[in-house]
Amino acid sequence: AQSVAQPEDQVNVAEGNPLTVKCTYSVSGNPYLFWYVQYPNRGLQFLLKYITGDNLVKGSYGFEAEFNKSQTSFHLKKPSALVSDSALYFCAVRDTVYGNNRLAFGKGNQVVVIP
Amino acid sequence: GAGVSQSPSNKVTEKGKDVELRCDPISGHTALYWYRQSLGQGLEFLIYFQGNSAPDKSGLPSDRFSAERTGGSVSTLTIQRTQQEDSAVYLCASSRRTSGGTDTQYFGPGTRLTVL
């Protein structure tokens, strides 16, 4: 089955510093990759996705992600973190095995931006 | 425009009772998904509806779980004889149906279910 791994439980970063949230994937066929963010007591908000084309994908709120096929990675980045970026971040891959576009999610990374 | 809406936002029930959770997808979205988010299991797929096709129920954890989608729009997830392990946040998502599965799923705020 398709899967993604988010190796870190929590990412701490000082406000104004670069933020990176790591994600690696395992798929058969073309990877369709997504990042979502979840604020406390809220649903998931879409940030960006990679389908094809440029390896650097730009998304909402100043976030971007770099698709690296050789390293099977899709790390989320932001050049300068804000306190308001503190949230739970999920990487996901379209699970092509079942052919229904379901998403397979990583376990999530808690990001804490320290003022 | 309006996003995906879910009701109720919170539901507390007693073990053994039945519950119904509702999802209103984004207008014009033909695909609808239910996921469950729990501490031990993370985010897991439950069921998928696409237009008038038969739903994909392969993610439902037991026969106590069922879902329907009326008129290709509103969906209801029903859990019968609730158990404490059903306690979780139930998330609904919808998307346009495009070929190749590149469409983005947009999520509702979720229903937090607590089974006492």
Interface residues (C-beta under 8 A of the other chain):
Chain A: Y32 F34 Y36 N41 R42 G43 L44 Q45 F46 K49 I51 F90 A92 R94 D95 T96 Y98 N100 N101 R102 L103 A104 F105 G106 K107 G108
Chain B: V4 Q6 A31 Y33 Y35 G42 L43 E44 F45 Y48 Q50 D56 S58 G59 L91 A93 S95 G101 T102 D103 T104 Q105 Y106 F107 G108 P109 G110 R112
